[in-house]
Amino acid sequence: MNNVLLEDRIYVTQPLLPELSEFNEHLKDIWDSKCLTNMGSKHNELESKLREVLKVPYVSLFNNGTIALLTAIKAMDLPYGSEVITTPFTFAATPHCISWNGLKPVFCDIEPETMTIDANKIEDLITPNTSAILGVHVYGFPCDVYKIEKIAKKYNLKVIYDAAHAFSTEIDGKGIGTFGDISMFSFHATKLFNTVEGGCLTYNNPDLVNKIYNLRNFGIRSEELVEDVGINGKLDEIRSVIGLLNLKLYSDEQEKRAIIKDYYDSKLSRIKGIKIPKMPENTTDSYQYYPIIIEEEFPISRNELYEKFKAFNIFTRKYFYPICTDYECYKNNPSVKPFDLPVVNDYKNKVLCLPYYGTLKLDELDFICGIIEDV
Ligand SMILES: Cc1ncc(COP(=O)(O)O)c(C=O)c1O
């Protein structure tokens, strides 16, 4: 094995960054205009370009994905204290946004192929107090959007998607952000497409345009009119420029990651005890993460493999461990009994996300695969 790599730390991802010189050119426009934020021209240009990229009718930019999700839930006007069925296999922000809206997260198990909320188990959790379903397209794997839509129609529930990991993903040729009532994308630095911090909401309903505009801007409609109880969710001009420049780079990054994925797949699918989750046929990959599942037949556990990588200065991620139902704030939630959530409690100890970014070199990839092969 190549010992040089032991000195260079390898992380699970590296942020996509535009050329500094190009960034500086755009900064000059901003300096000249003296408009730094409040829905300026860079912001508006990014919003309209994202409508095309994400194949959605409406996009509202936000200063991060969490505030966007918080606002999405608020915009649904769900009865205070009502229940929202969601997944524990997600980032903390998902259930926290439900709780911050004064609603109760009810945790549903995941299904083993895509690791998304198990649509077959949702109906069992519906009560007269259920108001919405919040699914997460985890690692870019799509929730069963068609089944969820049927359930939502039957019980008159709103459907919200956390699409933080699913930038540019399409289901049956449609932008993933067109499913459900509203979807959130995160543009955090770790995401395939980033604005350093940032995010957006996508939706089909024109009635939401003004509502979300108000909620994102303190409820302020005009100089002397405050229409709603809003928050500050605005994305500024400087980060909008990063977004405009990264929009030119993300598909090239996806192509590079596709090659890395093929390489990992070819090396790792031969190894007993390593399962590689597959994207459903009708869905395009966002290339956000490369998760593998360490099964019982593998000679060492996920945690042991994680430590082994770390000893070589390779920082994989136990993404998601702990799961949300392990957190102090949710573990006493009535829906959280381990025997009610068997799949997710099994997967939390088995999933490992491997380094995945376009500039990973072939010898680094070989080294990473070599560590698993040696085990
Ligand atoms: C699934 C998921 N939801 C929500 C968020 C929150 O997004 P942000 O960091 O942009 O606030 C993240 C991650 O960052 C995430 O991974």
The ligand as an SDF file (V2000), in Angstrom:
LIG
                    3D

 16 16  0  0  0  0  0  0  0  0999 V2000
  -31.0070   15.2920    5.2810 C   0  0  0  0  0  0  0  0  0  0  0  0
  -30.6590   16.6970    5.6620 C   0  0  0  0  0  0  0  0  0  0  0  0
  -31.6400   17.5410    5.9950 N   0  0  0  0  0  0  0  0  0  0  0  0
  -31.3740   18.8130    6.3300 C   0  0  0  0  0  0  0  0  0  0  0  0
  -30.0900   19.3140    6.3390 C   0  0  0  0  0  0  0  0  0  0  0  0
  -29.8560   20.7150    6.7580 C   0  0  0  0  0  0  0  0  0  0  0  0
  -29.3970   21.5150    5.7210 O   0  0  0  0  0  0  0  0  0  0  0  0
  -28.4700   22.7910    6.0190 P   0  0  0  0  0  0  0  0  0  0  0  0
  -27.1680   22.3060    6.5410 O   0  0  0  0  0  0  0  0  0  0  0  0
  -28.3500   23.4530    4.6830 O   0  0  0  0  0  0  0  0  0  0  0  0
  -29.1850   23.6450    7.0000 O   0  0  0  0  0  0  0  0  0  0  0  0
  -29.0340   18.4510    5.9940 C   0  0  0  0  0  0  0  0  0  0  0  0
  -27.6390   18.8320    5.9750 C   0  0  0  0  0  0  0  0  0  0  0  0
  -26.9370   19.5960    5.9650 O   0  0  0  0  0  0  0  0  0  0  0  0
  -29.3190   17.1040    5.6570 C   0  0  0  0  0  0  0  0  0  0  0  0
  -28.3290   16.2500    5.3450 O   0  0  0  0  0  0  0  0  0  0  0  0
  1  2  1  0
  2  3  1  0
  2 15  2  0
  3  4  2  0
  4  5  1  0
  5  6  1  0
  5 12  2  0
  6  7  1  0
  7  8  1  0
  8  9  2  0
  8 10  1  0
  8 11  1  0
 12 13  1  0
 12 15  1  0
 13 14  2  0
 15 16  1  0
M  END
$$$$
